[in-house]
Structure formats: C-alpha cells, structure tokens
C-alpha cells in the first residue's frame, strides 16, 4: 500500500501561508510593500481589534487592471520578475508573488482598484483561497483598496496564538515604521479602532522624518554620506548622538537597496563603534541606508525577505566603522546632564564621621565620565582584585558591617568609587553597585507589601515616547500604577508623570525600560521588575557629595545582602595595608 500522496491544494495553500503570514503585522508588511512598489505617495492603514478582524489598506499607486485581478491570488504570480536572472537584480520590495496568495488562503479578502489612465474600477473577493469573478465597482480616485477580514478564520490553531490587540498593534508598528523612515517623501497614516497612531505628511529630508517618526530631538541627530566606489558601496547615515540612549535596540534600522533588512554583522559593527561614546547597558538609535550592487546581495533567503547576505561584509564593516566614528567624533554633541536632587536625603547638620569637608574631595578629576552599568560576571571570568574581594561567610557579616559603619570617609576616585578607611584596611565602594543594591531592596520590599513609596510631583515630568512605547503604555498603564507611576497622556508622543517611586534619579529612563520589558504584565515578576527599574534609575558617574557617600554606605549596610549588587557583582573591595606594603617593597 502506498504511503506517499500529493497534498490537496487547500492544504498546500495553508502551509505556504504559514511561512508568510504569521500575524496581522505580516499582512500589513506585505500590503504596504505592494503599495510602495506601485509608486504610491499616500498609504493609509486602518486596523480593528489589532488587525484580527480587519486590516484595511488604501493607496494612490498605479492600480491593478482587470486582467490581473484574478492572477493576484495565484501562487507565484508577480509583476516584479520574469526570469531566474532577475533574482540577481531585485530592487522591488516584493517579488515572490506569495503575499496575496497566502493572505487569501487564511482570510476574507476584498480588492478594489482603479488603474492609471482607466475610467473603470474593478473588485474581486477571495475567501479561504476561493476566488469570485471580478466585477465593476465605483472608486473616487486612482489606486487600490484592500480589506482583509477575519484573519486565520480557517486556521484556529494559528489564531489562538495571537496576542492581545495592543500587542498586535505594537507588532504592526514595528513593521510599519521602517517604511515611514525609508520613504520620507510619502504620506503615511495608521489608525487602530478609529484612533490615529501615525499621520506623517511628506518631510523635507530624512532627518526631519526620523525625528518626527521616532519622536526624537532633531538637535541630537547627525546625518552624513559616504561612498566606496571600487566596491560599489554608497552610504547615508542618520545617527543619534550620545544624548539619545535606549534601554534596548528598538530604534536601530538598516536598509539595503531600499529594503528594511537584518544583518548581524552590520549591526554589530555599528553598535561596537558606539561603545566609544556610550556605556554598556544602553543602546544607540540610528538608521543606516546602504546601497550596493544588487548582484552582491542575496535577498532570496526567506519569504519574509528581512534577512540578506552581502558579499565583502568584512570590507563593508570597516567602511561603516570609519564613517560612523568620524561622524560621531567630529559632529556629535556633548552629553547633556540635567541637574539632580541628592541621591539620599540627609539632615544638613549631620556631621561626616571624621571625614573631610564636602568641598575637599580627594582624587576627584575635574570632569565626570560615563561609567558602565554593572553587568553579570561571566562564569569563566575571575573577579577584579579577586584576592581582595570581600567574600565573607555569615559568621563574619555582622563584624564586617560594624567595621564599615565605623569607617572614615576620605574621598572619591573618578566619581565612581568611594574610599573609606578603617583600621588597617581601605574599603573601596562602587557607588553605582551600592546605589543599585539599596534601591533594589527598597523597591522590592515595597512591591511585596503592595505599597510603593511615591513622590507626588508639583510639576509633572514629561516623557517622550516612541509610537511603540506609547502603544505599550496604553496596554500597561494600570500595571505601571502598581509600581508608583501615575501618568496622563499629553499626546501620541508624550506622557506626563505625576507620581513616581522615590529616589529615582532618571524617571524617564525607568519608564522606557519598563515599557521595553515584554514580561512586565506577567504576575509574580516583582523581582525582575525591581531589578530592571533599579538598574535604570542609577546614574554611575554622578558627582556625589561627601555626605551622600556616607549616607549611601549606611543605607547599604541596612540591606539584607549589602555585599553584591543585584547582578552578583561585588559592591566593594577591601585592600589591607599589607597589600600596599608588598607593592611598595616594604615587606
């Protein structure tokens, strides 16, 4: 008995659709690409229920003639290529002829179109891969309108795994915004349940569009161009300077030959150059527009067309690094540091325990520096000064705390380390790690008790958000209130914080970090949330007064685990007199 058989056409269609259509965002991506390939200067996308019940796209492109309407939903029917050789010169966004075929297999689709130069418009309906005959329809102007209803109506397993409406809208924004940046001369509109999320008229240049689309300050955006003619590389850059720092790599865009793509190699080189001006734990914002010979790019790797292979990647990486470093170093602005309140409140009459006056900070350089946030230590990495790191068992904890509380503050070094003297020992405290431990435990206790200590602000703190962050805020607003953040919406690009957890030095950075956490809404994750919020709230490299250093140590010694930061790094090291005697040959 034979065991091999040919699958039916409807099963083949659903399998193929699964590679192209993963969620509503996949549909939006494919249809927006088709509109842009048709030369549209106006693209409007309307969603209902996150795109699950309706995705409506309207454009003013060249339109579709009657004879082509039926072919739209036939697999591998395309107007972009005609032969295998054309794959070597693909410049259009789409070319496989799988998008509408796949969408039509798992949804109810209606297409209306009026082609350029014609008077009559036509429409066609497809449901679950079954097409009806084309028929005439009235349309106001040239272009195409596509309605996709009840996505995955016939594939309940796929539909079951779709997320909330807000989460699906965030995914749509993630695929929609790259095209907004790529085509600054086009008009883009995106709405959800009747509310406008994006409405960007044509911009004069890519910097203006980038600032408007990503809600960034144009003062902190750098633009430049370069070329390597022998290799056929041409480059246009829009780089955020040191003042645009993100909690994750959510504002990093790469375009190759007019196509949003992903390339680990290219993104590694760009982020690595930014380490010259940014510390670990924060990420830059940038848009890289790269043109290479089409024959040197393989875009035919996956149906999503996001991953590409580029020849001479090593040469390209070196070229990118040179151009980006030059732009950042020659035109980048200085870090703007807002004034802050003391990290720890303390009475003005409290003396420093046998310490030096606040204005006598020894070993303090004239300028502050950006200090990297602490990171978990790799298992195979030996701790710095491992023979001197304070690792004490429980029997010695109380005596060590007593010694540290008796220690005399003698100064700071590099606005990073506090120096305390006690007996025959010098304790060097990492101010960032100490601050992080203090706030972490404080915030965690408050979350566990269900009563976060908040500050009610007389003047609200305005936080600018990207459209994706704004969508996340709409979804997580009630959750944020549980953690001390009460806010009102100013507009689609900003919120105003009216309360926030006490002792946060940079509430805007904390909010962005929380909104970037995919698990923020999950129950029982207070430890993860406290760790993230605490990490984002501490500014290493701050100039701390002597009184603050002393009070920070006292707060630290009141912690349950004062000897390591939440990431497992040591908070301080102890250097004994014998250490210095050996190095000065006194033994």
C-alpha positions as CSV (number, residue, x, y, z in Angstrom):
1,X,0.0,0.0,0.0
2,X,1.4,3.4,-1.0
3,X,2.2,5.8,1.8
4,X,3.1,8.9,-0.3
5,X,0.4,11.1,-1.7
6,X,0.1,14.6,-3.1
7,X,-1.5,17.2,-0.7
8,X,-4.6,18.9,-1.8
9,X,-4.5,22.5,-3.0
10,X,-6.1,23.9,0.1
11,X,-3.6,22.2,2.4
12,X,-0.7,23.4,0.3
13,X,-2.1,26.9,0.5
14,X,-2.4,26.9,4.3
15,X,1.1,25.5,4.7
16,X,2.5,28.2,2.3
17,X,0.5,30.9,4.1
18,X,2.1,29.9,7.4
19,X,5.5,30.9,6.1
20,X,4.4,34.3,5.0
21,X,1.5,35.3,7.3
22,X,2.4,34.9,10.9
23,X,0.2,37.6,12.4
24,X,-1.6,40.8,11.4
25,X,1.8,42.6,11.2
26,X,2.8,40.2,8.4
27,X,-0.2,41.2,6.3
28,X,0.5,44.9,6.8
29,X,4.1,44.5,5.8
30,X,3.3,42.7,2.6
31,X,0.5,45.0,1.5
32,X,2.4,48.2,2.4
33,X,5.3,46.9,0.3
34,X,2.9,46.3,-2.6
35,X,1.6,49.8,-2.4
36,X,5.0,51.3,-2.4
37,X,6.1,49.1,-5.3
38,X,3.1,50.5,-7.1
39,X,4.5,54.0,-6.7
40,X,2.0,55.2,-4.0
41,X,2.7,58.5,-2.4
42,X,-0.1,58.1,0.1
43,X,-0.5,54.9,2.2
44,X,-3.3,54.5,4.8
45,X,-3.7,51.5,7.1
46,X,-6.7,51.1,9.3
47,X,-6.9,48.3,11.9
48,X,-9.7,46.9,14.0
49,X,-9.0,44.6,17.0
50,X,-5.3,44.7,16.4
51,X,-5.9,43.7,12.8
52,X,-7.5,40.4,13.7
53,X,-11.0,41.4,12.4
54,X,-10.0,44.0,9.8
55,X,-6.9,45.3,8.0
56,X,-7.8,48.0,5.5
57,X,-5.1,49.5,3.3
58,X,-5.6,52.3,0.8
59,X,-3.1,53.7,-1.6
60,X,-2.9,56.0,-4.6
61,X,-0.5,53.9,-6.6
62,X,-0.7,52.7,-10.2
63,X,-3.5,50.4,-9.5
64,X,-4.4,46.9,-11.0
65,X,-6.0,46.3,-14.3
66,X,-9.0,43.9,-14.5
67,X,-7.0,41.2,-16.3
68,X,-4.5,41.0,-13.4
69,X,-7.0,40.9,-10.5
70,X,-7.6,37.2,-10.7
71,X,-3.9,36.4,-11.0
72,X,-3.2,38.2,-7.8
73,X,-4.3,35.2,-5.7
74,X,-2.4,32.6,-7.8
75,X,0.8,31.4,-6.2
76,X,4.0,32.9,-7.6
77,X,2.1,35.3,-9.8
78,X,4.1,38.5,-9.8
79,X,4.8,41.6,-11.9
80,X,8.3,42.1,-10.3
81,X,10.4,39.5,-12.1
82,X,10.1,37.2,-15.1
83,X,13.2,35.0,-15.1
84,X,15.8,33.5,-12.8
85,X,18.3,36.1,-13.9
86,X,16.0,38.8,-12.5
87,X,16.8,37.5,-9.0
88,X,20.3,38.9,-9.4
89,X,18.9,42.4,-9.8
90,X,15.9,42.6,-7.5
91,X,15.2,46.2,-6.4
92,X,11.5,46.0,-5.6
93,X,10.2,45.3,-2.1
94,X,8.2,42.3,-3.2
95,X,9.0,39.8,-5.9
96,X,7.9,36.3,-4.9
97,X,4.2,36.5,-5.7
98,X,3.3,34.8,-2.5
99,X,1.8,37.6,-0.3
100,X,-1.8,37.9,-1.6
101,X,-2.0,34.2,-2.4
102,X,-1.1,33.4,1.2
103,X,-3.3,36.1,2.7
104,X,-6.3,35.0,0.6
105,X,-5.8,31.4,1.9
106,X,-6.4,32.3,5.5
107,X,-8.7,35.3,5.4
108,X,-11.6,37.0,3.6
109,X,-10.1,39.5,1.2
110,X,-11.7,42.2,-0.9
111,X,-9.6,44.1,-3.5
112,X,-10.7,47.2,-5.3
113,X,-8.5,49.0,-7.8
114,X,-8.6,51.7,-10.5
115,X,-5.5,51.6,-12.7
116,X,-3.7,54.6,-14.1
117,X,-5.3,56.1,-17.2
118,X,-8.5,54.0,-16.9
119,X,-12.0,55.1,-16.1
120,X,-13.4,51.8,-14.7
121,X,-12.5,50.3,-11.4
122,X,-12.9,46.6,-10.6
123,X,-13.1,44.5,-7.5
124,X,-12.6,40.8,-6.5
125,X,-13.4,38.7,-3.4
126,X,-11.4,35.8,-2.1
127,X,-12.2,33.7,1.0
128,X,-10.0,30.8,2.1
129,X,-8.4,30.7,-1.3
130,X,-11.7,30.5,-3.3
131,X,-12.0,33.4,-5.8
132,X,-15.1,35.0,-7.2
133,X,-15.3,36.7,-10.6
134,X,-14.1,40.3,-10.9
135,X,-16.9,42.9,-11.1
136,X,-17.1,46.6,-11.7
137,X,-17.1,49.0,-8.7
138,X,-17.1,52.7,-8.1
139,X,-13.9,54.4,-6.8
140,X,-13.2,58.0,-6.1
141,X,-9.6,58.0,-7.5
142,X,-6.7,56.1,-8.8
143,X,-5.2,53.4,-6.6
144,X,-6.0,50.3,-4.7
145,X,-8.1,49.4,-1.6
146,X,-7.7,46.1,0.2
147,X,-9.8,44.8,3.1
148,X,-8.6,41.7,4.9
149,X,-11.2,40.4,7.3
150,X,-11.3,37.6,9.9
151,X,-7.6,36.7,9.6
152,X,-7.0,32.9,10.3
153,X,-10.7,32.2,10.3
154,X,-9.9,28.7,8.9
155,X,-6.7,28.1,10.9
156,X,-7.9,28.3,14.5
157,X,-4.6,27.0,15.9
158,X,-2.7,30.0,14.4
159,X,-5.5,32.4,15.6
160,X,-5.3,31.0,19.1
161,X,-1.7,32.1,19.5
162,X,-2.3,35.7,18.5
163,X,-1.8,38.1,21.5
164,X,-3.8,41.0,22.8
165,X,-5.0,43.8,20.5
166,X,-2.4,46.2,21.9
167,X,0.4,43.7,21.5
168,X,-0.6,43.0,17.9
169,X,-0.7,46.8,17.2
170,X,2.9,47.1,18.6
171,X,4.0,44.4,16.1
172,X,2.3,46.3,13.3
173,X,4.1,49.5,14.3
174,X,7.4,47.6,14.3
175,X,7.0,46.6,10.6
176,X,5.3,49.9,9.6
177,X,7.8,52.4,10.9
178,X,10.8,51.3,8.8
179,X,8.9,52.2,5.6
180,X,8.0,55.6,7.1
181,X,11.7,56.2,7.5
182,X,12.6,54.8,4.1
183,X,10.2,57.0,2.2
184,X,10.3,60.4,3.8
185,X,8.6,61.9,0.7
186,X,5.4,59.8,1.2
187,X,2.4,60.4,3.4
188,X,1.7,57.6,5.9
189,X,-1.4,57.1,8.1
190,X,-2.0,54.3,10.6
191,X,-5.1,54.1,12.8
192,X,-6.5,51.5,15.2
193,X,-10.1,51.3,16.2
194,X,-10.6,54.8,14.8
195,X,-7.7,56.3,16.7
196,X,-4.8,57.8,14.8
197,X,-1.4,56.4,15.7
198,X,0.7,57.7,12.8
199,X,-0.1,60.6,10.5
200,X,3.1,61.8,8.9
201,X,3.0,64.1,5.9
202,X,5.9,64.2,3.5
203,X,9.1,65.6,5.1
204,X,11.8,67.7,3.5
205,X,14.6,65.3,4.4
206,X,15.3,62.0,6.1
207,X,16.5,63.7,9.4
208,X,13.2,65.6,9.7
209,X,11.2,62.4,9.0
210,X,13.3,60.4,11.5
211,X,12.8,63.0,14.3
212,X,9.1,63.1,13.7
213,X,8.6,59.4,13.2
214,X,10.6,58.3,16.2
215,X,9.8,61.3,18.4
216,X,13.4,62.3,18.8
217,X,15.0,65.7,19.2
218,X,16.4,66.6,15.8
219,X,19.3,68.5,17.6
220,X,20.7,65.2,18.6
221,X,20.5,63.5,15.1
222,X,23.6,63.5,12.9
223,X,23.5,62.9,9.1
224,X,26.2,62.1,6.7
225,X,27.0,60.3,3.4
226,X,29.9,58.3,2.1
227,X,30.9,56.1,-0.8
228,X,33.4,53.4,-1.6
229,X,33.3,53.4,-5.4
230,X,35.6,50.5,-6.1
231,X,33.4,48.1,-4.1
232,X,30.2,49.8,-5.1
233,X,29.2,50.9,-1.6
234,X,27.2,54.1,-1.1
235,X,26.1,55.1,2.4
236,X,23.7,57.5,4.0
237,X,23.7,57.8,7.8
238,X,21.3,59.2,10.4
239,X,22.8,58.7,13.8
240,X,21.6,59.6,17.3
241,X,24.4,61.2,19.3
242,X,25.3,60.4,22.9
243,X,22.1,62.1,24.2
244,X,19.8,59.5,22.6
245,X,20.2,56.4,24.7
246,X,17.7,53.5,24.7
247,X,17.2,50.6,27.1
248,X,17.1,48.2,24.2
249,X,17.9,48.1,20.5
250,X,14.5,49.1,19.4
251,X,15.4,52.2,17.3
252,X,18.1,50.7,15.1
253,X,17.2,50.4,11.4
254,X,19.2,49.0,8.5
255,X,18.1,49.4,4.8
256,X,19.9,47.8,1.9
257,X,19.0,48.9,-1.6
258,X,15.8,50.4,-0.3
259,X,14.7,47.4,1.7
260,X,14.4,47.1,5.5
261,X,16.7,44.2,6.4
262,X,18.6,42.5,9.2
263,X,22.3,41.8,9.3
264,X,24.0,40.7,12.4
265,X,27.4,41.6,11.1
266,X,26.5,45.2,10.1
267,X,24.6,45.9,13.3
268,X,27.5,44.5,15.4
269,X,29.9,46.9,13.7
270,X,27.6,49.9,14.3
271,X,26.9,49.2,17.9
272,X,30.6,48.4,18.6
273,X,31.6,51.9,17.3
274,X,29.0,53.5,19.7
275,X,30.9,51.9,22.6
276,X,33.4,54.7,22.1
277,X,30.8,57.2,23.4
278,X,28.2,55.1,25.3
279,X,28.5,52.8,28.2
280,X,27.3,49.2,28.5
281,X,23.7,48.7,29.2
282,X,22.4,51.5,26.9
283,X,21.9,51.4,23.2
284,X,22.0,54.0,20.4
285,X,19.4,55.0,17.8
286,X,20.3,55.1,14.1
287,X,19.2,54.5,10.6
288,X,21.7,53.1,8.0
289,X,20.8,53.4,4.4
290,X,23.2,51.3,2.3
291,X,23.3,50.8,-1.5
292,X,25.3,48.1,-3.0
293,X,25.3,46.3,-6.4
294,X,22.2,44.1,-6.5
295,X,24.3,41.3,-7.7
296,X,26.2,41.4,-4.4
297,X,23.1,41.0,-2.2
298,X,21.1,37.8,-1.8
299,X,17.6,38.7,-0.7
300,X,16.1,35.3,-1.7
301,X,16.7,33.6,1.7
302,X,13.3,33.6,3.4
303,X,9.8,34.5,2.4
304,X,9.8,37.4,4.9
305,X,12.7,38.9,2.9
306,X,14.2,40.5,6.0
307,X,17.4,38.6,6.1
308,X,20.1,39.2,3.5
309,X,23.6,38.1,2.7
310,X,26.1,40.7,1.4
311,X,29.3,40.0,-0.3
312,X,32.5,41.6,1.1
313,X,30.9,42.0,4.6
314,X,34.3,42.5,6.2
315,X,35.2,45.3,3.8
316,X,31.8,46.8,4.4
317,X,32.2,46.6,8.1
318,X,35.4,48.5,8.0
319,X,33.9,51.2,5.8
320,X,30.9,51.6,8.1
321,X,33.1,51.9,11.2
322,X,35.2,54.6,9.7
323,X,32.3,56.6,8.5
324,X,30.3,56.3,11.8
325,X,33.3,57.0,14.0
326,X,34.2,60.1,12.1
327,X,30.6,61.4,12.2
328,X,30.2,60.8,15.9
329,X,33.6,62.2,16.9
330,X,33.5,65.3,14.7
331,X,29.9,66.4,14.8
332,X,28.5,64.6,17.9
333,X,27.2,66.9,20.7
334,X,28.3,66.7,24.3
335,X,26.3,64.8,26.8
336,X,23.6,66.9,28.4
337,X,23.2,66.1,32.1
338,X,20.2,67.6,33.9
339,X,20.6,68.8,37.4
340,X,19.5,66.2,40.0
341,X,18.5,66.2,43.6
342,X,20.7,64.4,46.2
343,X,20.6,60.6,45.9
344,X,19.9,60.3,49.6
345,X,18.1,62.9,51.8
346,X,20.1,63.8,54.9
347,X,19.9,66.5,57.6
348,X,22.2,69.4,56.9
349,X,23.6,69.2,60.5
350,X,24.7,65.6,60.3
351,X,28.5,65.5,60.5
352,X,30.6,63.3,58.4
353,X,32.1,60.7,60.6
354,X,35.7,62.0,61.0
355,X,35.6,62.8,57.2
356,X,36.8,65.6,55.1
357,X,34.6,68.6,54.3
358,X,32.2,68.1,51.3
359,X,34.3,70.5,49.2
360,X,37.6,68.6,49.8
361,X,37.1,65.6,47.6
362,X,40.5,64.0,47.1
363,X,41.3,62.0,43.9
364,X,38.4,63.7,42.2
365,X,39.0,64.5,38.5
366,X,37.7,67.7,37.0
367,X,35.2,66.2,34.7
368,X,32.6,63.5,35.1
369,X,32.7,60.4,33.0
370,X,30.1,57.9,31.8
371,X,30.6,54.8,33.9
372,X,29.3,51.5,32.5
373,X,26.4,49.9,34.3
374,X,27.4,46.8,36.0
375,X,26.8,43.5,34.2
376,X,26.6,39.9,35.4
377,X,30.1,38.4,35.6
378,X,30.6,35.5,33.1
379,X,31.2,32.2,34.8
380,X,34.7,31.9,33.4
381,X,35.8,35.4,34.4
382,X,37.9,36.0,37.5
383,X,36.7,38.9,39.7
384,X,38.9,42.0,39.6
385,X,41.4,42.0,42.6
386,X,40.0,38.5,43.3
387,X,42.3,38.1,46.3
388,X,40.9,41.2,47.9
389,X,37.2,41.0,47.1
390,X,35.2,40.9,50.3
391,X,33.6,37.4,50.4
392,X,32.6,36.7,54.0
393,X,30.5,34.0,55.5
394,X,27.5,34.6,57.7
395,X,29.5,34.5,60.9
396,X,31.6,37.5,59.8
397,X,28.8,39.6,58.3
398,X,27.9,41.5,61.4
399,X,31.5,42.3,62.2
400,X,32.1,43.5,58.7
401,X,29.1,45.7,58.8
402,X,30.3,47.2,62.1
403,X,33.7,47.9,60.5
404,X,32.1,49.6,57.5
405,X,29.9,51.7,59.7
406,X,32.9,52.8,61.7
407,X,34.9,53.5,58.6
408,X,36.0,57.1,57.9
409,X,35.2,58.6,54.5
410,X,38.4,60.0,52.9
411,X,37.3,60.8,49.3
412,X,36.2,59.6,45.9
413,X,38.0,58.5,42.9
414,X,36.8,59.1,39.3
415,X,33.3,59.9,40.5
416,X,32.9,56.2,40.6
417,X,34.5,54.8,43.8
418,X,34.1,56.0,47.4
419,X,37.1,55.5,49.7
420,X,36.7,54.6,53.4
421,X,39.4,53.9,55.9
422,X,39.0,51.6,58.9
423,X,41.9,50.4,60.9
424,X,44.5,48.7,58.6
425,X,42.1,48.5,55.7
426,X,40.9,50.7,52.8
427,X,37.4,49.9,51.6
428,X,36.6,50.9,48.0
429,X,32.9,51.1,47.4
430,X,31.4,51.1,43.9
431,X,28.9,53.9,44.1
432,X,26.8,52.5,41.3
433,X,26.6,49.0,42.6
434,X,25.9,50.3,46.1
435,X,23.1,52.6,44.9
436,X,21.6,49.8,42.9
437,X,21.6,47.4,45.8
438,X,19.9,49.9,48.1
439,X,17.2,50.9,45.6
440,X,16.6,47.3,44.5
441,X,15.9,46.1,48.0
442,X,13.8,49.1,48.9
443,X,11.7,48.8,45.7
444,X,11.3,45.0,46.1
445,X,10.1,45.4,49.7
446,X,7.6,48.0,48.7
447,X,6.3,45.9,45.9
448,X,6.0,42.8,48.1
449,X,4.0,44.9,50.6
450,X,1.8,46.4,47.9
451,X,2.6,49.9,49.0
452,X,5.2,51.6,46.8
453,X,6.5,54.8,48.3
454,X,5.9,57.5,45.8
455,X,6.6,61.2,45.3
456,X,3.7,63.4,44.1
457,X,5.2,65.9,41.7
458,X,4.2,69.6,41.7
459,X,5.5,69.9,38.2
460,X,4.9,66.7,36.1
461,X,7.8,65.1,34.3
462,X,7.2,64.9,30.6
463,X,8.4,61.7,29.0
464,X,8.7,61.5,25.2
465,X,7.8,58.0,23.9
466,X,8.0,56.4,20.5
467,X,4.8,55.1,19.0
468,X,5.7,51.6,20.0
469,X,6.3,52.7,23.6
470,X,3.1,54.7,23.6
471,X,1.2,51.5,22.5
472,X,2.9,49.6,25.3
473,X,1.9,52.3,27.8
474,X,-1.7,52.0,26.7
475,X,-1.5,48.3,27.4
476,X,0.4,48.6,30.7
477,X,-0.8,51.8,32.2
478,X,-2.7,50.1,35.1
479,X,0.3,47.8,35.8
480,X,2.6,50.8,36.0
481,X,0.4,52.4,38.6
482,X,1.0,49.4,40.9
483,X,4.7,50.4,40.8
484,X,4.2,54.0,41.6
485,X,4.0,55.6,38.2
486,X,0.8,57.6,37.6
487,X,0.7,59.4,34.3
488,X,-1.6,61.1,31.9
489,X,-1.4,61.2,28.1
490,X,-0.3,64.5,26.7
491,X,-0.4,63.4,23.0
492,X,0.6,60.4,20.9
493,X,4.2,61.2,21.6
494,X,4.4,62.0,25.3
495,X,3.0,61.3,28.7
496,X,3.2,63.3,31.9
497,X,4.3,61.6,35.1
498,X,2.5,62.9,38.2
499,X,3.9,60.3,40.7
500,X,6.9,58.1,40.7
501,X,8.8,55.9,43.1
502,X,11.0,57.8,45.5
503,X,14.8,58.1,44.9
504,X,14.7,57.6,41.2
505,X,17.3,59.9,39.5
506,X,16.0,59.4,35.9
507,X,12.3,58.5,35.9
508,X,12.1,58.9,32.1
509,X,14.7,56.2,31.6
510,X,13.0,53.9,34.1
511,X,9.6,54.2,32.3
512,X,11.2,53.4,29.0
513,X,13.0,50.4,30.5
514,X,9.8,49.1,32.0
515,X,7.8,49.6,28.8
516,X,10.5,47.6,27.0
517,X,10.0,44.6,29.3
518,X,7.9,42.1,27.5
519,X,7.1,40.4,30.8
520,X,6.0,43.5,32.7
521,X,2.4,42.4,32.7
522,X,3.1,38.9,33.9
523,X,2.1,38.1,37.5
524,X,4.7,37.3,40.1
525,X,7.6,39.1,38.4
526,X,8.2,41.8,41.0
527,X,11.8,40.7,41.4
528,X,12.6,41.1,37.7
529,X,10.8,44.5,37.6
530,X,12.6,45.8,40.7
531,X,15.9,44.7,39.2
532,X,15.2,46.4,35.9
533,X,13.8,49.6,37.4
534,X,16.7,49.9,39.9
535,X,19.3,49.3,37.2
536,X,17.8,52.0,35.0
537,X,17.4,54.5,37.8
538,X,21.1,54.7,38.9
539,X,23.5,57.1,37.2
540,X,27.0,55.9,37.5
541,X,29.5,58.7,37.3
542,X,27.3,61.2,39.2
543,X,29.1,63.7,41.4
544,X,28.2,62.7,44.9
545,X,28.8,64.9,47.9
546,X,30.7,63.5,50.9
547,X,27.5,63.5,53.0
548,X,25.8,61.4,50.3
549,X,28.6,58.9,50.2
550,X,28.4,58.4,53.9
551,X,24.7,58.1,53.9
552,X,24.8,55.7,51.0
553,X,27.0,53.4,52.9
554,X,24.7,53.5,55.9
555,X,21.7,52.6,53.7
556,X,23.8,49.9,52.1
557,X,24.6,48.3,55.5
558,X,20.9,48.2,56.3
559,X,20.3,45.9,53.2
560,X,19.7,42.2,53.5
561,X,22.6,41.5,51.1
562,X,24.9,44.5,51.1
563,X,27.9,42.7,49.6
564,X,26.8,42.3,46.0
565,X,24.7,44.3,43.5
566,X,21.5,42.6,42.1
567,X,23.6,41.3,39.2
568,X,26.0,39.4,41.5
569,X,29.0,41.9,41.3
570,X,30.8,42.9,44.4
571,X,29.8,46.2,45.9
572,X,33.2,46.9,47.5
573,X,36.7,45.5,47.9
574,X,38.9,45.6,50.9
575,X,42.6,46.5,50.4
576,X,44.7,45.8,53.5
577,X,47.9,47.7,54.5
578,X,49.8,44.5,53.7
579,X,48.7,44.8,50.0
580,X,50.3,48.3,49.7
581,X,53.4,47.2,51.7
582,X,54.1,44.4,49.3
583,X,53.7,46.7,46.2
584,X,56.0,49.3,47.8
585,X,58.5,46.7,48.8
586,X,58.1,47.3,52.5
587,X,57.9,43.6,53.3
